[in-house]
Amino acid sequence: MNASVPGFAVIMVAVMLASCLQGSIGFGMGMLAAPVVAIIDPALVPGTLIMLATLLTLLVVLREGTAIDMRGTGWALLGRVPGTIAGALLLAVIPERALAILIAAVVLAGVAITSLGWIPEPRRRNLMLAGATSGVLGTATSIGGPPMALVWQRTSGAQLRATMAGFFLVGSLMSIAMLGVTGAVDHHTVQMFALLIPAAVLGYVLSRYANRILTPLRQRWTAIAASTAGAVVLVVRQTGLL
């Protein structure tokens, strides 16, 4: 384990909160946890976070799988395939510091897009484009949620969570396979995944209560605020201002 004990504790809290968010609105593991993890242990991004996201999406699919929009998910996954390959190749050549800046930029771009209220129609072309973009970003940075949240934002509740989970379950497995081929998944990323499973499961359990208490609007703005803060801190750290 590369992180210190306090650092690992911070990662666990970040993963727990991100898992709660993902279990509630269908995405959030990367946007919320990646900036924090990239500061403490960059080697865990994207491999370990994608593995944790896969676990979360599996749990959501088991809970609400009957609500999945199979047609929309199919078109999105068709776009995800070339995006996943491109993302793995990008990760193989990008330096660690540049990856950290890219993560922050993706988070802030996702925040800006989701804040503007632009609602594209979930047509075949848009779904495939969003799936491809999600594949590139998800495989390279572990943050593939914003493109799909954008195209599926007219859906809500169980259908949103289940459809996002169905897409990311298959998509994340694709990403893990490609990262394995390029050597981005190693003993350290797998070991940390195993150690962080309890935090992810606890976050998933908490999401069931969060769904009863928080309105979708409050969940959305909580995610936006937390993601923005994490991305800003990551940029400041990488530019030597902190």
TITORGU-29936 format. One record per residue: x, y, z negated of N, C-alpha, C in turn; residue number from 1; chain; residue in one letter. Coordinates in steps of 0.02 Angstrom, whole numbers, plus 50000, padded with zeros to 5 digits. Each point is the difference from the previous one (the first is absolute). Last residue first. Example, Ala and Ser with C-alpha at 12.3 -4.5 7.8 and 13.67 -1.06 7.14 Angstrom:
2
     nx     ny     nz    cax    cay    caz     cx     cy     cz  num  chaine  residu
  50642  49888  49646  50042  50059  49997  49961  50055  49963    2       A       s
  50015  49714  50004  49955  50059  50000  50045  50060  50000    1       A       a
END
This chain:
242
     nx     ny     nz    cax    cay    caz     cx     cy     cz  num  chaine  residu
  49998  51226  50187  49981  49974  49934  50050  49947  49979  242       A       l
  50013  50110  50211  49975  50055  49959  49982  49979  49929  241       A       l
  50080  49871  50204  50048  50021  49949  49978  50057  49957  240       A       g
  49888  49866  50181  50034  50061  50024  50047  50029  49947  239       A       t
  49865  49807  49954  50042  49983  50058  50038  50061  50027  238       A       q
  49843  50025  49819  50056  49958  49980  50048  49987  50057  237       A       r
  49802  50118  50045  50044  50041  49958  50061  49960  49979  236       A       v
  49829  49886  50117  50036  50048  50044  50051  50041  49960  235       A       v
  49858  49858  49877  50047  49961  50041  50041  50045  50046  234       A       l
  49826  50096  49874  50056  49982  49956  50053  49961  50040  233       A       v
  49800  50049  50112  50038  50061  49988  50061  49986  49956  232       A       v
  49847  49825  50038  50037  50016  50061  50043  50062  49991  231       A       a
  49854  49935  49824  50054  49951  50009  50043  50016  50060  230       A       g
  49807  50132  49961  50050  50011  49948  50060  49953  50009  229       A       a
  49814  49969  50141  50036  50063  50016  50056  50012  49950  228       A       t
  49854  49820  49960  50044  49986  50057  50042  50062  50018  227       A       s
  49833  50020  49833  50056  49959  49976  50050  49986  50056  226       A       a
  49802  50120  50055  50041  50039  49953  50062  49960  49978  225       A       a
  49839  49893  50138  50033  50053  50037  50048  50039  49954  224       A       i
  49861  49835  49905  50052  49969  50040  50040  50053  50037  223       A       a
  49814  50071  49880  50051  49976  49953  50059  49971  50038  222       A       t
  49810  50062  50120  50041  50058  49982  50053  49983  49948  221       A       w
  49849  49829  50071  50037  50025  50058  50046  50058  49980  220       A       r
  49851  49910  49840  50053  49953  50014  50045  50027  50056  219       A       q
  49806  50121  49950  50051  50008  49948  50058  49953  50011  218       A       r
  49818  49979  50146  50032  50065  50010  50055  50011  49948  217       A       l
  49862  49805  49985  50048  49997  50055  50037  50065  50011  216       A       p
  49915  49957  49754  49966  50006  50063  50053  49995  50056  215       A       t
  50023  49887  49750  50020  50053  50046  49958  50000  50063  214       A       l
  49955  49836  49828  50006  50065  49967  50013  50057  50050  213       A       i
  49982  49764  50058  49938  50017  49965  50001  50072  49973  212       A       r
  50188  49901  50110  49946  50004  50049  49934  50021  49967  211       A       n
  50192  49955  49867  50004  50066  50033  49944  50009  50050  210       A       a
  50027  49792  49896  49969  50048  49954  50002  50070  50031  209       A       y
  50101  49829  50118  49930  49981  49994  49963  50047  49954  208       A       r
  50235  50016  50029  49962  50030  50056  49926  49983  49996  207       A       s
  50162  49907  49848  49978  50068  49982  49958  50032  50056  206       A       l
  50101  49791  50041  49947  49992  49949  49972  50069  49981  205       A       v
  50185  49999  50143  49941  49973  50034  49941  49993  49952  204       A       y
  50209  50059  49911  49971  50056  50038  49937  49979  50037  203       A       g
  50123  49834  49890  49968  50044  49951  49967  50059  50035  202       A       l
  50129  49858  50132  49937  49966  49981  49962  50043  49949  201       A       v
  50214  50075  50067  49953  50003  50056  49933  49970  49981  200       A       a
  50176  49983  49845  49979  50070  50006  49948  50008  50055  199       A       a
  50103  49786  49972  49953  50018  49945  49974  50071  50004  198       A       p
  50166  49930  50163  49933  49971  50010  49953  50016  49941  197       A       i
  50242  50051  50027  49949  50052  50001  49929  49974  50011  196       A       l
  50200  49861  49998  49999  50035  49936  49943  50051  49996  195       A       l
  50041  49881  50204  49976  49954  49948  49993  50035  49933  194       A       a
  50094  50124  50177  49929  49986  50014  49971  49955  49945  193       A       f
  50229  50036  49999  49963  50057  49972  49926  49993  50014  192       A       m
  50142  49837  50093  50003  49997  49927  49959  50056  49968  191       A       q
  50027  50001  50234  49955  49946  49979  49998  49995  49924  190       A       v
  50150  50152  50097  49932  50023  50012  49949  49947  49977  189       A       t
  50231  49945  49985  49982  50054  49954  49928  50022  50010  188       A       h
  50097  49839  50147  49987  49972  49933  49977  50054  49952  187       A       h
  49953  50066  50249  50054  49960  49971  49981  49977  49930  186       A       d
  49915  50132  50247  49973  49965  49940  50056  49955  49974  185       A       v
  50037  50122  50196  49980  50052  49952  49968  49970  49937  184       A       a
  50086  49897  50218  50042  49999  49941  49983  50050  49946  183       A       g
  49892  49938  50221  50051  50052  50004  50045  50003  49938  182       A       t
  49819  49843  50013  50040  49989  50060  50058  50049  50004  181       A       v
  49839  50026  49830  50041  49942  49987  50047  49986  50058  180       A       g
  49841  50167  50023  50053  50023  49956  50047  49943  49982  179       A       l
  49807  49951  50127  50048  50038  50039  50058  50025  49958  178       A       m
  49825  49886  49890  50033  49954  50046  50053  50037  50041  177       A       a
  49862  50127  49859  50047  49960  49960  50039  49953  50045  176       A       i
  49827  50125  50100  50057  50042  49981  50052  49961  49961  175       A       s
  49796  49893  50055  50039  50013  50061  50064  50039  49982  174       A       m
  49846  49971  49830  50034  49937  50014  50043  50005  50063  173       A       l
  49864  50182  49946  50057  49996  49954  50038  49934  50009  172       A       s
  49800  50034  50125  50053  50045  50021  50062  49997  49956  171       A       g
  49804  49877  49942  50031  49972  50060  50060  50043  50021  170       A       v
  49881  50082  49819  50023  49933  49982  50037  49969  50059  169       A       l
  49893  50211  50025  50067  50002  49970  50025  49932  49978  168       A       f
  49780  50022  50096  50050  50023  50048  50070  49996  49970  167       A       f
  49820  49949  49858  50007  49949  50052  50053  50019  50051  166       A       g
  49944  50158  49834  50037  49944  49972  50011  49945  50052  165       A       a
  49867  50187  50057  50070  50020  49993  50042  49941  49975  164       A       m
  49772  49964  50008  50026  50006  50068  50074  50021  49999  163       A       t
  49882  49986  49793  50008  49934  50030  50032  50004  50070  162       A       a
  49948  50202  49882  50052  49962  49965  50014  49933  50034  161       A       r
  49823  50132  50085  50065  50032  50011  50055  49960  49968  160       A       l
  49781  49926  49962  50019  49990  50070  50068  50031  50015  159       A       q
  49900  50029  49784  50026  49933  50011  50023  49989  50072  158       A       a
  49974  50253  49951  49984  49945  49954  50032  49934  50020  157       A       g
  49969  50169  50200  50012  50012  49929  49986  49937  49961  156       A       s
  50040  50128  50270  49977  49944  49958  50018  50014  49928  155       A       t
  50067  50150  50165  49927  50002  49998  49972  49943  49959  154       A       r
  50236  50024  50049  49976  50040  49944  49925  50009  49997  153       A       q
  50175  49878  50148  49945  49966  49966  49968  50041  49944  152       A       w
  50187  50076  50134  49953  49975  50050  49940  49965  49968  151       A       v
  50174  50089  49860  49974  50053  50042  49946  49974  50047  150       A       l
  50122  49852  49864  49951  50037  49960  49968  50055  50041  149       A       a
  50174  49880  50098  49940  49959  49996  49946  50035  49958  148       A       m
  50214  50104  50022  49968  49995  50066  49934  49961  49997  147       A       p
  50130  50021  49792  49966  50060  50026  49969  49993  50069  146       A       p
  50133  49816  49883  49930  50013  49985  49968  50059  50034  145       A       g
  50232  49892  49989  49961  49993  50060  49927  50017  49991  144       A       g
  50253  49996  49883  49943  50047  49996  49960  49997  50065  143       A       i
  50214  49887  49950  49949  49971  49956  49938  50045  49994  142       A       s
  50201  50024  50150  49999  50038  49937  49954  49972  49947  141       A       t
  50042  49900  50224  50061  50039  49988  50002  50031  49930  140       A       a
  49809  49874  50075  50059  49956  50001  50063  50038  49982  139       A       t
  49795  50121  50017  49996  49950  49947  50061  49956  49996  138       A       g
  49978  50161  50176  50012  50031  49935  50000  49949  49944  137       A       l
  49953  49922  50220  50065  50032  49999  50016  50026  49930  136       A       v
  49786  49909  50034  50052  49949  50004  50069  50029  49996  135       A       g
  49812  50144  50010  50005  49969  49935  50055  49946  49999  134       A       s
  49948  50098  50205  50033  50049  49956  50011  49972  49930  133       A       t
  49875  49870  50150  50070  50003  50022  50040  50048  49956  132       A       a
  49767  49985  49964  50033  49938  49981  50074  50000  50018  131       A       g
  49864  50180  50070  50011  50003  49928  50037  49937  49975  130       A       a
  49937  50003  50225  50052  50050  49988  50016  50006  49925  129       A       l
  49823  49859  50064  50064  49972  50022  50057  50048  49988  128       A       m
  49781  50075  49953  50019  49946  49954  50068  49970  50018  127       A       l
  49904  50160  50144  50023  50031  49938  50022  49948  49949  126       A       n
  49905  49925  50204  50064  50034  50012  50028  50029  49936  125       A       r
  49784  49898  49989  50053  49952  50014  50068  50034  50008  124       A       r
  49828  50135  49852  49994  49965  50064  50060  49956  50011  123       A       r
  49908  50157  49806  50034  49934  49998  49987  49959  50063  122       A       p
  50014  50278  49972  49952  49945  50005  50038  49934  49999  121       A       e
  50094  50222  49872  49996  49969  50067  49950  49942  49999  120       A       p
  50036  50221  49841  49970  49933  50000  49997  49973  50071  119       A       i
  50119  50203  49824  49991  49978  50069  49975  49928  49999  118       A       w
  50064  50142  49806  49931  49980  50013  49986  49981  50072  117       A       g
  50204  50076  49864  49969  50044  50049  49928  49982  50017  116       A       l
  50155  49877  49851  49970  50059  49969  49962  50044  50049  115       A       s
  50124  49802  50063  49941  49980  49963  49966  50060  49966  114       A       t
  50200  50039  50121  49949  49974  50045  49936  49983  49962  113       A       i
  50191  50069  49877  49973  50054  50040  49943  49977  50044  112       A       a
  50117  49838  49874  49961  50044  49956  49967  50056  50040  111       A       v
  50150  49859  50111  49938  49965  49984  49954  50042  49956  110       A       g
  50213  50083  50047  49959  50002  50061  49933  49966  49988  109       A       a
  50158  49989  49828  49974  50068  50006  49956  50008  50063  108       A       l
  50110  49792  49966  49951  50012  49947  49968  50069  50008  107       A       v
  50175  49946  50145  49939  49961  50016  49946  50012  49948  106       A       v
  50212  50096  49962  49966  50033  50056  49935  49964  50018  105       A       a
  50141  49904  49836  49969  50062  49975  49961  50035  50055  104       A       a
  50123  49811  50063  49946  49981  49955  49963  50062  49975  103       A       i
  50195  50034  50125  49944  49978  50042  49940  49980  49958  102       A       l
  50200  50053  49890  49969  50060  50027  49940  49983  50044  101       A       i
  50125  49821  49918  49967  50034  49945  49965  50063  50023  100       A       a
  50133  49883  50154  49939  49963  49986  49961  50034  49944   99       A       l
  50212  50082  50054  49952  50019  50051  49933  49965  49989   98       A       a
  50179  49940  49863  49978  50068  49984  49947  50024  50049   97       A       r
  50100  49787  50039  49959  50000  49940  49973  50070  49984   96       A       e
  50052  49938  50259  50037  50002  49937  49954  50008  49940   95       A       p
  49934  49879  50240  49995  50064  49965  50039  49997  49934   94       A       i
  49965  49815  50161  50051  50048  50022  50000  50065  49959   93       A       v
  49848  49809  49969  50066  49969  50007  50054  50051  50016   92       A       a
  49766  50056  49989  50029  49991  49933  50071  49973  50004   91       A       l
  49875  50020  50200  50016  50066  49973  50035  49994  49933   90       A       l
  49913  49806  50098  50060  50022  50036  50023  50068  49975   89       A       l
  49799  49915  49914  50056  49959  49976  50065  50021  50034   88       A       a
  49799  50103  50072  50018  50020  49932  50060  49962  49973   87       A       g
  49906  49940  50211  50035  50064  50003  50023  50023  49932   86       A       a
  49867  49807  50010  50066  49987  50031  50041  50064  50003   85       A       i
  49779  50019  49927  50040  49964  49950  50070  49987  50027   84       A       t
  49839  50094  50145  50021  50048  49950  50045  49968  49947   83       A       g
  49894  49867  50168  50058  50037  50025  50027  50052  49950   82       A       p
  49809  49877  49922  50055  49955  50021  50059  50039  50029   81       A       v
  49786  50101  49934  50050  49993  49947  50060  49959  50024   80       A       r
  49798  50037  50130  50048  50054  50003  50057  49992  49951   79       A       g
  49829  49844  49996  50030  49995  50067  50052  50056  50009   78       A       l
  49866  49999  49807  50056  49952  49995  50034  49991  50068   77       A       l
  49805  50134  49989  50055  50033  49964  50061  49954  49995   76       A       a
  49801  49914  50093  50031  50049  50045  50059  50035  49967   75       A       w
  49876  49849  49866  50033  49965  50056  50035  50048  50047   74       A       g
  49865  50082  49823  50064  49974  49975  50039  49966  50056   73       A       t
  49781  50076  50044  50047  50055  49993  50068  49977  49977   72       A       g
  49831  49837  50013  50014  50026  50066  50052  50057  49996   71       A       r
  49917  49902  49799  50045  49955  50036  50020  50029  50068   70       A       m
  49926  50100  49760  49981  50014  50069  50048  49962  50045   69       A       d
  49936  49935  49737  50049  50021  50050  49967  50013  50068   68       A       i
  49906  49917  49781  49983  50067  50024  50047  50024  50055   67       A       a
  50020  49790  49874  49940  49997  50042  49981  50068  50031   66       A       t
  50185  49966  49840  50013  49982  50069  49940  49999  50046   65       A       g
  50064  50059  49753  49950  50034  50041  50006  49984  50074   64       A       e
  50137  49896  49821  49945  50030  49962  49944  50026  50046   63       A       r
  50203  49908  50087  49966  49947  49963  49938  50027  49963   62       A       l
  50138  50155  50108  49966  49959  50050  49961  49943  49966   61       A       v
  50139  50134  49866  49941  50038  50021  49960  49960  50051   60       A       v
  50205  49909  49926  49952  50001  49945  49935  50036  50020   59       A       l
  50179  50001  50154  49972  49933  49993  49947  49998  49945   58       A       l
  50123  50196  50028  49950  49993  50053  49968  49931  49998   57       A       t
  50178  50045  49850  49940  50040  49984  49946  49990  50052   56       A       l
  50210  49899  50039  49966  49968  49943  49935  50037  49983   55       A       l
  50138  50096  50161  49970  49938  50026  49962  49964  49946   54       A       t
  50126  50189  49942  49939  50020  50035  49965  49939  50029   53       A       a
  50208  49967  49900  49951  50016  49949  49933  50020  50032   52       A       l
  50182  49962  50144  49980  49937  49968  49946  50012  49947   51       A       m
  50097  50188  50101  49956  49966  50048  49977  49933  49970   50       A       i
  50156  50122  49876  49934  50033  49999  49952  49968  50049   49       A       l
  50226  49925  49994  49964  49981  49939  49930  50031  49998   48       A       t
  50139  50056  50193  49986  49929  49990  49958  49983  49940   47       A       g
  50095  50218  50103  49929  49986  49993  49983  49930  49975   46       A       p
  50141  50107  49868  49957  50028  50053  50030  49981  50068   45       A       v
  50107  49946  49794  49934  49968  49995  49951  50025  50053   44       A       l
  50226  50085  49964  50002  49934  50032  49933  49965  49999   43       A       a
  50049  50215  49889  49981  50003  50071  49998  49932  50035   42       A       p
  49975  50090  49746  50031  49942  50031  49980  49996  50073   41       A       d
  49950  50197  49868  50031  49957  49949  50038  49942  50030   40       A       i
  49879  50160  50137  50046  50038  49958  50040  49953  49954   39       A       i
  49829  49914  50138  50056  50020  50042  50052  50040  49960   38       A       a
  49791  49936  49901  50046  49943  50006  50062  50020  50039   37       A       v
  49829  50160  49983  50029  49987  49934  50053  49945  50005   36       A       v
  49873  50052  50195  50046  50055  49981  50034  49989  49934   35       A       p
  49839  49833  50072  50063  50003  50039  50045  50059  49982   34       A       a
  49770  49953  49907  50058  49969  49968  50066  50012  50038   33       A       a
  49785  50090  50076  50009  50018  49930  50065  49974  49971   32       A       l
  49936  49952  50228  49999  50073  49991  50016  50020  49929   31       A       m
  49982  49764  50058  50059  50035  50026  50001  50074  49985   30       A       g
  49813  49872  49926  50062  49971  49972  50062  50038  50025   29       A       m
  49769  50042  50073  50029  50041  49948  50065  49973  49971   28       A       g
  49740  49922  50123  50071  50013  50014  50028  50043  49944   27       A       f
  49775  49916  49988  50024  49961  50057  50072  50014  50021   26       A       g
  49857  50082  49807  49982  50033  50063  50029  49966  50062   25       A       i
  50019  49909  49770  49940  50042  49998  49980  50026  50068   24       A       s
  50198  49867  49956  49942  49959  49985  49935  50039  50002   23       A       g
  50205  50115  50024  49988  49958  50059  49939  49955  49990   22       A       q
  50070  50134  49817  49975  50041  50055  49983  49958  50061   21       A       l
  50103  49894  49820  49932  50021  49980  49968  50040  50056   20       A       c
  50223  49944  50025  49958  49941  50010  49928  50015  49981   19       A       s
  50162  50165  49961  49990  49992  50072  49955  49940  50015   18       A       a
  50065  50037  49777  49955  50052  50021  49984  49995  50075   17       A       l
  50158  49848  49911  49934  49989  49970  49950  50051  50024   16       A       m
  50224  50026  50065  49968  49944  50035  49931  49986  49972   15       A       v
  50131  50162  49892  49983  50023  50067  49964  49946  50039   14       A       a
  50087  49944  49790  49943  50045  49992  49976  50024  50069   13       A       v
  50195  49869  49995  49941  49960  49981  49938  50044  49994   12       A       m
  50207  50106  50039  49977  49964  50060  49937  49960  49984   11       A       i
  50107  50103  49820  49968  50050  50042  49972  49968  50063   10       A       v
  50128  49865  49859  49936  50016  49968  49961  50051  50041    9       A       a
  50219  49947  50066  49954  49945  50016  49931  50013  49969    8       A       f
  50170  50151  49946  49982  50006  50070  49951  49946  50022    7       A       g
  50093  49992  49781  49951  50054  50007  49977  50010  50073    6       A       p
  50167  49835  49968  49937  49981  49966  49949  50057  50003    5       A       v
  50172  50003  50198  50008  49995  49928  49933  49980  49970    4       A       s
  50060  49927  50255  49974  50055  49960  50015  49988  49926    3       A       a
  50055  49836  50167  50043  50059  50007  49978  50057  49955    2       A       n
  49984  49720  49986  49958  50060  50000  50044  50062  50000    1       A       m
END
